[in-house]
Amino acid sequence: MTKAREAARAAFILAEALKLNIKVGAAHDGSELTIIPPRGLKREVYYNFRDAILEVREAAINHILVENGVRR
């Protein structure tokens, strides 16, 4: 998968996760990714989003850090 395609996929998955109130964050140095589901979210839904986010982990971290103004 190309970097641009992976970045677009990460942005889409993170936007959809936000609609379900799944909070996704990254450490300032990009070393960690945190995924926190809201209370009451079906386990299967959370697992599917978690797995999708982890497939594009690096792109997701980069997207979050760019949005937060940590990276350009």
Secondary structure as GFF3:
##gff-version 3
##sequence-region A 1 72
A	DSSP	alpha_helix	3	19	.	.	.	ID=ss1
A	DSSP	beta_strand	23	26	.	.	.	ID=ss2
A	DSSP	beta_strand	33	36	.	.	.	ID=ss3
A	DSSP	alpha_helix	43	55	.	.	.	ID=ss4
A	DSSP	alpha_helix	57	67	.	.	.	ID=ss5
###
